[in-house]
């Protein structure tokens, strides 16, 4: 299980012992829940439900070698959310999915893009995945902007978790080209 590092964040592999409080806060936040479990899907989760989600994320590391990292700021150790890689299915074919969920108090600060970029690098450079996908609700403009900033390509509408979603994808060579350092003063 790898620690994830970015300029401002440290990602720790999900742990039932270490991350219970932040998972309860994250999944219990009605603003967050509206993007994960909208409308009739149940909204904010109870502490017991949040603990089950955390347990599943923690098992992912042992069972699959990939999983979710809980993110804290490097300068003050405040938790901001999570980012993860997990197995998924796209058009009946196996895929690797990236996802992120931030505490609503930390939205709009670039943490999702920064953490997701580090997770993509881990998936491509360390684990050798050929491509990684992402899903979001069609009206989730913030997540769609993150996907676009990461260099992911919009592929169209799909159904994911029983709901209408949009699908984005990025291949390893595309990420390598985007992530490669350019000349001094240039930005990718």
N, C-alpha and C positions, 0 to 999 in steps of 0.2 A: 504494500500500500504506500503510495507516494504522497508526499506533501506537495501541495501546489503553491507556487510562489509567483507573485506578480509585483509590480512596482509598489503598490499600496496595500496588498492583501496577502494573507497566508490562508491556504485552504487545508484543513485537516480532514482526513477520511472520517466519514460519519461513524460516530461511536455512541452507543446507547448511554454510556456513563457520562461522557463529556458534553454531549450536545442536547440533552433532554430539554433543558430550559429554553434554549433558542428554538428548538423544533416546536415546542408548545406555543411559544410566542409567534413564530412564523406562521404555522398552520392555523392558529387561532385568530389571526388578524382578518377581519371581514374584508378589508380592501384587497389583501393578497388572495383570499379564498375565492373572491369573485372571478379571478382570472384562472384559477385551477379547477374549481367546482362551481361553475356559474349556475344561477337560477335554481332550478329544481334539483341540482346535483348535491345540495346539502350545505353549501356555504362553509363558514368557519368550522374547524374541527375541534372536538373536545380534547383535553389533555391525553386521555386514553387513546383516542384515534391518532393523535400526533405521535405518540410513543410507538404505535404500530407502524406508522410510515417510517419513522426513524429506524426501527428495528429492521425493516425491509431494506432500507438504504445501507445499513451496516452489514447485513448479510450479503448484499451485492458484491462487496469487495471479496469476501471469502469464496463465494460461489462462482463469480464471473471474472474476477480480476479487474473489474471496473466498478465505479460507483459514484457516490456523491461526496463532495467536500463541503464542510461548513466553513464559511469565510469570516475571518476577522481582520480588522485593520492592523497593519503592522505597527503603526505609531502608538496606538492606545489599547489594543486587544479587544475592541468593541466588535461584537458580531454584527454582520450586515446581511447575511443570508446564506445561500448555498448555490453550488453549481455542480453538475454531474454529467457523467456519461453512462448510458444504460442501453441494453439491447432492446430493439423495437422491431416492428414489421412494417414494411412499406410495400404495398401491392403484393402481398403474400410472400415477400422476400425478406430475409433477415437484414437488419440494418443496425447501425449504432447511432443513437440519438444523443444530442447534447440538450441540456435544459438548465434553467436558472430560476431561482426564486429569491427575491430580496425582501427584507423587512420594509414595509412602506415608508418608514422614516428615512430610509436610505435611497429611495428612488431618485433618479435624475442626476446622479453624481458620477456616472460612468463606470460604476463597479461591475455591472452585469457584463459589459463589453470587455472590460479588463480581465475579469475572471474567466469568461468564456474563451477568450483568446488563449489564456494559459491552459485551459482544459483541452482546447483543440490541439495545441502544440503537444501536449502529453499524449493525446490520442493518436496523432500522426507520427510524431518523432520517436516516442518511447514505445508505444504499443503497435505501431505499424498499420493502422487502419487505412484503407484506401479512400474511404469517404465517410462523412458524418452528416446526419440530417438533423433538422429541427422542425418542430411543429408549434403553432400557436393559433389561438382563436383569430378569425379573420379581422376583427375589429381591434385587436391588441396592437396598436400602432407602435407602442414603446418596444415591445419584443421584436416586431418586424424591423424596426430601425436598428436594433442590436444585430440581428441576423445580417442585415445589409452592410453594416459597419465591419462585420467579420468577413465580408466577401462572399457570403452565401448567396446562392442563386435561387430566386423564386421559381418553383416548379408548378404551382397551381393548387387548386382546392383538393382536399382529401377529407376522409373521416378518420379521426383519431380519438381513442377513448370514448367512442360512441357519439362524438360531437363533430360538427363541421370545423375544420381547421384549414390552415394553409401550410404547405410543405416547402421548406428551403433545404438546400443541399450544398456541400462544398467537398471537393476532391482534394486529396493530399497535394498534388502538384500546384493547384490554385492557391492553397493556403501557404505553401512554401514560397511561391512567388510573391504573395502579398506580405508575408512575414519577414522576407529577406531584408536585411538592412540596406538602405540605399546610400548614396553619397552624402557626405556631411551636409546637414541642413535640409535634406529631403525627408519627406515623410511618406510612408507607404499608403 
